[in-house]
Amino acid sequence: MNVKITGLPSGVTLTPALPFSVGAGVKQEVTFSASAVVAPGSYTITFSGTGGGASRDAQFTLTVTETPIVTRTYQEGSMLYLESVVGNETSCVGLETQWGGTVVEVSWNGTNFVNRYDTGREIQVALYDGNQKYEAYWVTPAVYGWDPVQGGDKYVHGSPLVDQTLGSDAIYIKTPPYEWSPDDKGGGPSQPVLTDTYFEQWISPVPNHPRAFKLHYRITHFGAHEHAYSSQELPAVYINPGFDRFVYCGGSAPWTNGAVSSATPPPDRPGNQLFYTSEQWAALVDSQDIGLTLFYLDIIPITAVW
């Protein structure tokens, strides 16, 4: 007999996977697993069996109970971690204290989505000045304007931390970031240059959402000079290879359950593509729709992707 089940809520999986077959007179154990996205409650499901020219349906009630979310912080070497565990799922954020407390890990069940190749990637803040020139920063001497980068400079000198706190369910750091290109600012390959700013960063869990974390920044400029309007990286998000399908909502009627859009970003700079992300979130995912989503409030809903 061939068996199928209907009425399962999204996020519930079965062992064995559907559809499956059961021989005459044979018992088959079925295990239901509910992920953290399934709301607690009772769901009516229908087992349907067909075989030998006959068919039969039977209804059952599947009850999903709430699993407590366990949150903790800890330090391993130079890394600070905030971890959220519910059932058999673990979501984790990791900060590298040697690189200005940048987010070098956002992982789900051990898969890290964040690219930490050098001090310029990760999830982090970088600032720019609309009055200054930004030419190729990899030449020496470089002509590259004011650019405080949380992670450090182009020579992989990591921005220092001047304060850090591991709370019971939150992490705080404070860094005076380095100039990304120190060559024309009194520094060079062996001499990083501090900027006239402080970056503070808080990371905490989002209540009742074990896969989500809140990232809050406070930026203090204590220099005597002004900086002109410019696009900013607030934050920049670098993703590992394989999570390269860009998903977003770009319609003119946000929050109405419209269809999402997807695109393949250009492979490299200077081919930035701009997308109107009307619901103010954007995701980079793999072929299974697993990846990292950024939801940002109170920011112009334009996302640049490359």
Secondary structure, 3 states (H helix, E strand, C coil): CEEEEECCCCCEEEECCCCEECCCCCCCCCEEEECCCCCCEEEEEEEEEEECCEEEEEEEEEEECCCCEEEEEEEECCEEEEEEEECCEEEEEEEEHHHCCEEEEEEECCEECECCCCCCCCEEEECCCCCCCECCCCCCCCCECCCEECCECCCCCECCCCEEEECCCCEEEEECCEECCCCCCCCECCECCECCEEEEEEEEEECCEEEEEEEEEEEEECCCCCCCCCCCEEEEECECCCCCEEEECCCCCCCCCCCCEEECCCCCCCCCEEEECCCCEEEEECCCCCEEEEECCCCCCEEEEC
